[in-house]
Amino acid sequence: MTADGKAYLGTILISVLLILVGIGFISEGPKHIPAFAAYAAGAILILLPILSIIWLVRNR
């Protein structure tokens, strides 16, 4: 596998992990933190990996 392929694979794997954590934040709801903070953190954890994949593909 080339260095670019490893970079793409690593970015995609980290992105999937962050998206799953973000979905967990949103689905579990607020337990120990305010509701807005939980939903905002979940949304950021979902949007950030999507934007990083878009950035990676555009700067190829």
DONUKOL-139977 format. One record per residue (C-alpha): x, y, z; residue number from 1. Coordinates in pm, 1 decimal. Example, Ala and Ser with C-alpha at 12.3 -4.5 7.8 and 13.67 -1.06 7.14 Angstrom:
% residues 2
@xx->1230.0, yy->-450.0, zz->780.0, seq->1
@xx->1367.0, yy->-106.0, zz->714.0, seq->2
This chain:
% residues 60
@xx->0.0, yy->0.0, zz->0.0, seq->1
@xx->132.1, yy->341.6, zz->-89.5, seq->2
@xx->180.9, yy->623.8, zz->158.5, seq->3
@xx->-121.1, yy->805.0, zz->15.0, seq->4
@xx->-331.9, yy->493.6, zz->55.0, seq->5
@xx->-229.3, yy->462.6, zz->419.2, seq->6
@xx->-315.5, yy->827.8, zz->478.4, seq->7
@xx->-658.5, yy->785.6, zz->320.2, seq->8
@xx->-728.0, yy->466.9, zz->514.4, seq->9
@xx->-615.7, yy->622.1, zz->842.4, seq->10
@xx->-828.4, yy->930.0, zz->787.0, seq->11
@xx->-1133.7, yy->721.8, zz->701.6, seq->12
@xx->-1089.9, yy->495.6, zz->1005.1, seq->13
@xx->-1048.4, yy->788.3, zz->1243.7, seq->14
@xx->-1346.7, yy->958.6, zz->1081.1, seq->15
@xx->-1567.8, yy->654.0, zz->1128.6, seq->16
@xx->-1464.3, yy->633.5, zz->1493.5, seq->17
@xx->-1539.6, yy->1002.4, zz->1553.7, seq->18
@xx->-1876.2, yy->973.8, zz->1378.1, seq->19
@xx->-1970.6, yy->677.1, zz->1598.1, seq->20
@xx->-1871.3, yy->868.0, zz->1911.5, seq->21
@xx->-2073.8, yy->1168.0, zz->1791.0, seq->22
@xx->-2378.4, yy->950.1, zz->1732.8, seq->23
@xx->-2330.1, yy->810.5, zz->2082.1, seq->24
@xx->-2327.0, yy->1159.7, zz->2230.0, seq->25
@xx->-2650.9, yy->1246.8, zz->2053.5, seq->26
@xx->-2833.7, yy->917.2, zz->2112.7, seq->27
@xx->-2744.8, yy->883.9, zz->2480.5, seq->28
@xx->-2856.5, yy->1236.3, zz->2546.8, seq->29
@xx->-2744.4, yy->1449.7, zz->2832.8, seq->30
@xx->-2658.1, yy->1255.1, zz->3146.3, seq->31
@xx->-2390.1, yy->1454.6, zz->3325.8, seq->32
@xx->-2366.0, yy->1763.6, zz->3106.4, seq->33
@xx->-2626.1, yy->2011.3, zz->2979.3, seq->34
@xx->-2835.4, yy->1899.1, zz->2681.8, seq->35
@xx->-2708.0, yy->2169.8, zz->2448.4, seq->36
@xx->-2346.9, yy->2077.0, zz->2519.6, seq->37
@xx->-2408.2, yy->1707.0, zz->2451.5, seq->38
@xx->-2586.6, yy->1770.4, zz->2123.3, seq->39
@xx->-2332.7, yy->2031.6, zz->2012.9, seq->40
@xx->-2042.5, yy->1796.6, zz->2088.0, seq->41
@xx->-2215.7, yy->1518.8, zz->1896.8, seq->42
@xx->-2277.1, yy->1742.4, zz->1597.0, seq->43
@xx->-1916.0, yy->1862.3, zz->1593.5, seq->44
@xx->-1786.7, yy->1506.0, zz->1620.2, seq->45
@xx->-2000.1, yy->1411.1, zz->1320.2, seq->46
@xx->-1928.6, yy->1715.0, zz->1100.6, seq->47
@xx->-1553.8, yy->1742.7, zz->1160.9, seq->48
@xx->-1462.4, yy->1402.9, zz->1009.9, seq->49
@xx->-1688.7, yy->1463.2, zz->710.5, seq->50
@xx->-1514.6, yy->1793.7, zz->644.9, seq->51
@xx->-1171.1, yy->1634.1, zz->685.8, seq->52
@xx->-1252.6, yy->1367.0, zz->426.3, seq->53
@xx->-1378.1, yy->1633.5, zz->185.3, seq->54
@xx->-1060.0, yy->1836.3, zz->244.3, seq->55
@xx->-840.6, yy->1529.1, zz->191.1, seq->56
@xx->-1009.9, yy->1438.0, zz->-137.2, seq->57
@xx->-1001.8, yy->1794.7, zz->-272.7, seq->58
@xx->-629.8, yy->1838.1, zz->-195.3, seq->59
@xx->-520.5, yy->1519.0, zz->-366.6, seq->60
